[in-house]
């Protein structure tokens, strides 16, 4: 049995779909019974558990051959990452009690960075799960190509995408969530000992200009990328409701300054197969169908 947290999201859903297609038993760990019913109809066992509820998680993980951990993303964390620490404590307690044979945790590019930033939340969970007496794989994907969803409206209506990544011609390690789900489905079925790290990016690195070109191709209109000046970030994020924008700002600095990155000749680095044109086309189609 493969217990999957975050199965209602893009990566967890892709993993669940991949395992079901192989005829493998899946336990969908969900917070919402309604969303769980959709997976139950597909033949999944369903367990209700909040990611901060150690008791419910223990029940959800009990008897599992492998557990997929997808920690919630907090884009406006409290100082000290108290929410992330509470979730990590609950996950550790549940895994310690349930003792699955192995764990696959979705981490991130930049989890190895020493500078404090938004992705430090993944550094913390790697440190905590890495201390468990259970084999753990940390899957570190690059920047999600699906983040381009936020650019669909401006690309379609104004011919512009607004970029926090700079310079505009700098290629960045990006990856499609379907590639992440496919890699996760492979990794979770493997056997290993101790801890291991697997890094994942797409078939080629992608710059903001490349994303603009992908939008232009799909929309059949000119689209250009424009930099959002760094001195506007804090004001912008606070206007959007952020109380603590510093970690997010420092994460973006990490990509732009190069201390959040993969080493391209790393032995742990793998390549996906889905290119940005494919992802952008799907995002535009999805946005159109939602109108």
N, C-alpha and C positions, 0 to 999 in steps of 0.2 A: 504494500500500500504506500502510495506517495501522497503525503500531506502537503498541500500547497496553500500558503498564506498569500494574500494579495491576488487571488485568482480572478477577481472582478476587474483588475486593471489590465493594462496592455501587456506587460511582460508575463505576469502570472497567468493571464488568459492564454497567451501564446504557448506557454509551457503546458498548461492543462490540455489545450487542444492537441498538442503534439503527442502527449502521453496517451490520450484517449484514442487517437488515430492508430496507435500501436496496440490497442486493446489492453492497456495496462490499468490497474485499479488506482483511482484517484479519490482522495478525500479533499473536498473543497472547504477550506477554513474561511468563513465569512462572518461579518458582523451583522449583516442584514438577511433575515430569513427569506425575504422576497427574492433577492438576488441568488441566494442559495438554491431556491426552487428551480431556477433555470439550469443549474448544474446537476441537480438531482434528476431532472428530466432526461439528462444525457447519460445517466447511469452512475453518477458520482455519489459517494458517501458524503454527507454534509455535516460539518461541525460548526456550531456558533461560538465565536470567541472574539473578544476585543483584544487587540495586541498589548494592552496594559493589564490584562486579566490573567495572571499566572495560572490560576486554577483551571480556568476554561481552556487555556492553551495546553496545559498538561493533558487534559482529556482529549483534545484535538490531536495531539501528537502521539498518544498512547497506541502502541502496536504498529506504528509506522516503520517501514523499512528505511525510508528517507523523508526528510522534511525540507521544504523550500521556505526560506525566510526572506520575506520582502518587507524591510522596515518601512514604516510610514515616512513620507517626506515632509519635513517641516521647513517651509521657506522663510518663515519669520520667527526664528527660535528665540526663546528667552536666553539671557546671558547665562553661560555655563551649560547650555543645552540640557536643561532640566527635563524637558519632555522626552527627549531622546534617551536620556539616562533611565527614566522610569520605564520606558518601553523595553530597553535592553535588559534591565533587571528582571522584568517579567518573562522575557524570552529565555534568559539564562536559567531562571528558576524552573520553567516548564521543561526545557531540554534536559536539565539535570535530573528531574523527576521521571520524565518519560523515557529517557535514554534510547532514542532512535539509533539505528545502526550508523547513520551518516546524515550530514547536514550540508545543504547548498544554500549559501547566503548571497543575495544580490547586493554587492557593494558598488563601487564606482571608481572610475579614473580619478586620481587625486587622493585616494584613501591613504596613500603613502606620503603625502605632503606633510612637512613639519609645521608649516605656517597655518595659523588658525583661520578657518574659513567655513562656509556652509557645509562643505563635504566632510568636515571634522566629525560630523555625526556618524558617518560610515567608518571613519578611523576608530571611533569608540566601540562600535559593535564588532569590528574585526578583532580588536584587542580583547574584548570580553569573550566572544565565542572561541577565539583562538586558544584560550586557557582551559577549555572544556576537555574532558577525556573522551572526546568523540571525534571521528574524522570530519573535518570541515573544509569545504571548498569555497573560496571567496571569488565570485565572478565579478570582475571589474569592467563594465562596459564604458565606452566613450560617451561623449555628448549625444543625447538622443536626437536623431533626425526629426522625430515627431514634434520637437519643440518648435519647428517651423509652422505648426498650426496657428501660432499667434500672429504669423505674418500673412496669412491667407487674405484677410479682408483688405489690408493696406496694399498688398501686391495687386489684388484684383481691381480695387477701386481707384488707387492712386499711382500704381506702378512703382511702389517703393516698399522695401523692407527695411526695418530699423534694427541696426545691429549694435549689440554691446560688445561683440567680438571685434577686435581690431589688431592690425590693419586689415582692410577688407580683402586683401589678396592672400592673407595668411591661412594655410590649410590647417584644419583642426581634426583631431580624431573623433569622428562621429559614427554612429551605428543605428540601424533600424531596430525597433523593438521586436520585430519578427525574427531577426537574426539572433537577438538575445534569447528569445524563447526557444529557438531551435538549439542553440548552444546549451542552454540550461537543461533541455530534455536529454541531450547526450551526456552531459556531466553527471546528472543525478542518477543515471543508471550505471555509472562506473563504480568500481571499488578502488579505494586508496587508503593510505594510512596517514595519520597526522593531519597537518594543515597544508593546503596548496592554494596558489593564486593563479587565476586564469584571466588574462586581459583580452578584451574583444573590441575591435573597431570594424568599420565597413571596408569594402574592397579598395577604397581610396580615400584620402583625406579631403576634407571639404572646407572651402573658404566661404565667407559671406557672399562674395561675388559669385561663387558656384551655385549657392542657393538661389540668388537672384536670377541666374541664368536658367535654373530648373523651373522657376516660376514663369519666366518669360516663355519657355518652351511649352509649358502646359496651358498657359493663359493666352498664348499667341498675341502677346503685346509686350512692349518694352517694359522691363522691370529692372530697377537699380537698387543697390544697397546703399544705405546712408548710416554713418556712425552716429550713435547717441553719445554726445560728449560726456566724459567721465564726471565733470563737475556738475552735471545735472542729475546724476544717478540717485544720490541720497534724497534730494527733493522729490524726484519722481516716485521713488519707492515709498516714501512716507505719504505722499498724496494717494498712493494706491492702498494705504492702510498699514504699511509695515511699521512696527514699533522699534525694531532692531535691524536696520538694513545692512549693518556693517559686515556680517558674515557673507551675505550675498555679494556685496561689493568686492570683498576680498576673493571670493571664488572666481568672479569674472576677471579680477586682476591676475589670478593664477593662470588662467588660460591665456590671457594676453601677454603676460610676462614670461610664460613658459615653464613655471614650476608646477603646473598641473598638466601632465602630458604622459604619454607612453614613450618608452625607448623603442624605436622602430625595429631594432635588431634583438629585442628581448626574446628569450626562449619561451616566455609565458604568453606572448602576444599572438592572438589568432585573428583571422580576417573573416568577416561575413561576406555575403554575396549580393546584398540588396543595395542598389545605388540611390543617390539622392533624387534623381528624376522619378524613380518609381514611387518613393515615399511622398514626394511633393504632389504627384498626380493623384495619389490616394487621398491626401489631405484636402486638396481642392475639390475632388469629387464628393468627399464626405461633407464638406462645408456647403456645397451646392445642394445636396440632398436634405440638409438640415434646415434650409431656408423656407 
